[in-house]
């Protein structure tokens, strides 16, 4: 990799670390290419991104970012999953790690605070932002539906009395 390419990669990663709400560091212990492709597809489907990078370049990109605390995790065959939605990346990697013993979540950082594997697993158990929005819309629509049914019942009662 040429020096200019390395500088561009460091700059890109620095931007990722600046804007991501959650960055999860994973350890790849020999995933096959089809498994890696499946992982990338699942992560993309959940609204997150996954990237394998050189640890040395990643450490350089972490300097001065809110994610700087994960620099010590960048040892061995690591990769990062990240998203602006703090739940998306956690959900995708935890789900994949459950089904594959050669893939492990080793830590992360959320909104500038270093988080443990247990915290990432807890985040993965939460509903996604889209699921929460759907539930909220359902809750808001429920009272309106009840009011309509009550109004209709009163209307029918008055018509029957007349």
N, C-alpha and C positions, 0 to 999 in steps of 0.2 A: 504494500500500500504506500503510495507516495505521500510526501509530507503535506501537500495541499489537501489531499483526500482525508488524511488524519485530522487536520485542522477543521475541515468541514464537518466530519463526524462528531468531533468534540463539541463544536458549536451547536449542531442539531441536538445532541444529547443534553447539552446544557439547557436548551430551550424546553426540552421534555421535562427535565427536572424542575425547571422554574414553574411550569404551568400544571403539572399533574397533581391531583389531590392525593393519589395513592400510587406508590411505586413498590412493587413486590419483587424481591430477589429470589430466584429459583436456582436449584442445583440440578444440572442435567447429568445423570449417571449412565449415559449410553443409550439415549433414545434413538430409534431408527428414523430414517427420513420420513416414512409414512406416519409414524407417531408424531413427529415434529410438525408435519403438515396438518394433521388432525388437531393438534394443540393450537396452532396458529389460527385455523379456521374457527375453532370453538371460542377462542379469545376474541377474534374479530366479531363473531356473532353476538357476543355479550357486550360489545361496545368498548373494548379495550384494545391495547396493542401489546405485542411481544417482540422482543429484540435480543438477539445474541450479539454480544460485543466483546471486544478485548478488554480485560479487566483494567489494564494500565490506562487505556483511553477513557474508560468509564470513570475511573478515579479522577482523572484530570478534568472531566466534564462536571463532576460533582462539586468541585471546589467553588465555594461562594454561593451555592444553591441551598434551598431549604432541605434538600435530601442528603446533604453532606454526611449525615450520621451513618449511612449505610455503606460508606467507603470500606469499612473493615470487613464487610461481608463478601466483597469482591475478590474471592480466592477460589481457584479451581474452575471447573466448567460451569460458569454461571450465566444467567440471562435475566432480563428484567421484563416484567409485565407492568403496564401503567395505564392509567385512565384519569379523566377529569372527574368522573363519577367514582367516589371512593369504594363503591361496592362492586362495580363491574369487573375490575381486574382480580379482586379477591375471589369472587365467585368462580371465575373461569379457571384459575390456577388450582384452587383447592379441589374443585370437582375433578380436574384432570389428575391431580396427585393421588386422590382416593383410588382411582382406577389403574394407576401405573406406579409400581414400586421403584422405577428408575428415575423418577421425577420427584423433587422435594422442594417445598417452600421453606426458605431459611430465614426470612425476616423481611422487613420493609420499613417504609416511612410514609406517614399520613399527615398531610398539612404541616410538614416540618418536624413532626415528632416521630422518633423511632418507635416502631411497634413490633411486638413479638409474633411468633407463628400463631399462638393461641388467639391473639387479637385479630389476626388476618382470618382465621377460621371463624371467629365470631362475626366478623363483617360479612363473610360469605354466607352465613345463615340468615342475614337480614334480607328483606325483599328489596329488589332493585328500585331505582328512582321511578321508572316507568310503572312498575307494579304498584308502588305507593300512590302515584298519580291516579291510576285506575281505581284503586280503592277509595281515594278521596272523592273522585267524581261520583262513584257509586253511593257514597255516604251523603253527598250533597243532593243527589237526585232522589233518594229514598223519601225524605220528608215531603218533597213536592208531589210525589206519587201518592202518598198517604192523604195529603190535603185534597187532591183531586178526587180520590175515592170517597172521602167524607162528604165533599161538596156534591158529588153525584148521588150519594145515598140520601142526603137531605132533599135534593131536587126530586128524586123519585118518590120519596115519602110525601112531599107536598103535592105532587101530581096525583098520587093514589088517594090522598085525602080529598082532593077537589072533585 
